[in-house]
């Protein structure tokens, strides 16, 4: 299996899961600064020009949540539940996250992290305020759901946790008002106890040199 990734928001969850599962993965870093995601050879794999993307034999899978399902299946991991109802619950949280929490957390991530990285100027105060308002709205839903539950589906860690939690490592640097939601903080602290969650990306020569 070959996983194309960048050290950005969506690829983080696929890399974290692959590390957690201990899968033998050929990691291929896609340098977004150099536009490698727009090169013809990459677009032949993923015409969306996005990362991550998984090549598994003859199967090419786009979209991080779908890739996570494939990785869990390959590892025969219970993170992708066996029961039909729990599988529906995982998909429900995938959809909820992409349409609600991640959508607005991602806007803050863009304003505070991607814009400086790409040289696009300072955060737009009006967009920040709007995104923070929606973040609070949806984080409140998550906070209420987590009361009395260890993980999103109850007592067991699942792909839903890897998906829904993915914006939270960036909360402090991206001005997400995470601290207002104690159950979400408690839940994310549990994720932070997982080595692969804290340090999901494979070592690259540039990273190794920077940490030397």
Secondary structure as UniProt FT lines:
FT   STRAND          2..5
FT   HELIX           9..21
FT   STRAND          26..29
FT   TURN            32..35
FT   HELIX           36..38
FT   HELIX           40..43
FT   TURN            44..45
FT   TURN            47..48
FT   STRAND          53..56
FT   TURN            57..58
FT   STRAND          59..62
FT   HELIX           64..74
FT   TURN            75..76
FT   TURN            78..79
FT   HELIX           84..96
FT   HELIX           97..101
FT   HELIX           102..109
FT   HELIX           110..114
FT   HELIX           115..118
FT   HELIX           125..146
FT   TURN            147..148
FT   TURN            152..153
FT   HELIX           159..164
FT   HELIX           165..170
FT   TURN            171..175
FT   HELIX           178..180
FT   HELIX           182..192
FT   HELIX           195..198
FT   HELIX           205..210
//
